[in-house]
Amino acid sequence: MERFELKTELPSLRYIEVNSAEPFFIYNYYNVDPLWRAEEKGNRILLLEPSVFEKYPVSKKCIDFCIALAKENIPNIQIYVGEFSELQPLSNSIFYFKEHPLNNYVGHEDSRDWMSDVKGEFGSFFSYWKKVKKQLV
């Protein structure tokens, strides 16, 4: 019996040009939001961490799509394949990023965008949905 092994194929992009006096806006596979802090000047980095993809592999097509989406929609974005801990020493400036359970970053964490502000425990999806639907209408 052959063992099935999933592996993410990441590009070998490590060199980026940064202005260490400007803040860093860290995007990742889970945040490629072109509107996020778009009006602010700074280093825009799409960070692809090998450790994340070792635990949660995706296909090459998914990685290619993420990179293409970022390049097309986020002006001056640069791709960095490596860990946040390797990126962090490049600057003493602040690092901004959006909240996500897999992020292990240091800096200023912006809250994720939520569909509604409904919180709490619900017995079923539909009891939750009834409350959310009122806010969406």
C-alpha positions in Angstrom: 0.0 0.0 0.0 1.3 3.4 -1.0 1.2 6.3 1.4 -0.7 9.4 0.1 1.3 12.5 1.0 0.1 16.1 0.3 2.7 18.8 -0.2 2.4 22.4 -1.1 4.6 23.6 -3.9 5.7 27.2 -3.0 7.7 29.5 -5.3 11.3 30.3 -4.2 10.7 34.0 -3.6 12.7 35.4 -0.7 14.2 38.7 -1.8 12.1 41.8 -1.3 13.0 45.5 -1.4 11.7 47.3 1.6 11.6 50.8 3.0 12.4 50.1 6.7 11.0 53.5 7.7 7.5 52.6 6.5 5.1 50.2 8.1 4.7 46.6 6.8 1.2 45.4 5.7 1.3 41.6 5.9 -1.1 39.7 3.6 -1.3 35.9 3.5 -3.1 33.1 1.9 -6.1 33.9 4.1 -6.1 37.7 3.6 -5.7 39.1 0.1 -8.1 42.0 0.7 -7.3 44.8 -1.7 -9.3 47.3 0.3 -7.5 46.6 3.6 -5.6 49.8 4.6 -5.3 50.6 0.9 -5.0 54.4 1.5 -1.9 54.0 3.7 1.6 54.1 2.5 3.9 51.2 3.3 5.5 47.9 2.4 2.9 45.4 1.2 4.0 41.9 1.6 2.2 38.6 0.6 3.8 36.3 3.2 3.6 32.6 2.3 4.9 30.6 5.4 6.1 27.1 4.6 5.2 26.0 8.2 1.6 26.8 7.6 1.4 24.9 4.3 3.2 21.9 5.8 0.3 21.6 8.3 -2.5 22.7 5.9 -1.4 21.9 2.3 -3.0 23.3 -0.8 -2.5 22.7 -4.5 -0.1 24.6 -6.7 -3.2 26.0 -8.5 -4.4 27.5 -5.2 -1.0 29.1 -4.6 -0.9 30.4 -8.1 -4.4 31.9 -7.8 -3.5 33.6 -4.5 -0.4 35.2 -6.0 -2.2 36.3 -9.2 -5.0 37.8 -7.1 -2.6 39.7 -5.0 -0.5 41.0 -7.9 -3.5 42.1 -9.8 -5.4 43.8 -7.0 -2.8 45.1 -4.5 -0.4 47.8 -6.0 3.3 47.2 -5.3 2.8 44.0 -3.4 5.9 41.8 -3.0 5.9 38.0 -2.4 8.0 36.6 0.4 8.2 32.9 1.0 9.5 32.3 4.5 8.5 32.6 8.1 7.3 35.8 9.8 10.2 35.4 12.2 12.6 35.7 9.2 10.7 38.8 7.8 10.5 40.7 11.1 14.2 41.6 11.5 14.0 43.5 8.2 12.5 46.5 10.0 11.9 48.2 13.3 8.7 49.6 11.9 5.3 48.3 12.8 3.7 45.3 11.2 0.0 45.3 10.5 -2.0 42.2 9.7 -5.5 40.9 9.8 -6.7 38.5 12.5 -6.7 34.9 11.6 -6.3 31.8 13.8 -3.2 30.6 12.0 -1.3 34.0 12.2 1.6 33.9 14.7 2.7 37.5 14.0 3.8 40.3 16.2 2.5 43.8 15.6 -0.9 45.5 15.2 -3.7 43.0 14.6 -6.8 44.3 12.8 -10.1 42.6 13.4 -11.4 40.4 10.7 -14.4 41.5 8.7 -17.6 39.9 10.0 -20.9 39.3 8.3 -22.7 40.6 11.4 -22.2 41.4 15.1 -24.4 38.5 16.3 -22.6 36.6 19.0 -23.5 33.8 21.4 -24.4 30.1 21.5 -27.1 28.8 19.1 -28.9 25.5 19.1 -28.8 25.3 15.3 -27.6 27.1 12.3 -31.1 28.4 11.5 -31.5 29.9 14.9 -28.3 31.8 14.3 -29.2 32.6 10.7 -32.5 34.2 11.7 -30.7 36.8 13.8 -28.0 37.4 11.2 -30.6 37.8 8.4 -32.2 40.7 10.2 -29.0 42.6 10.1 -28.3 41.8 6.4 -31.7 43.0 5.2 
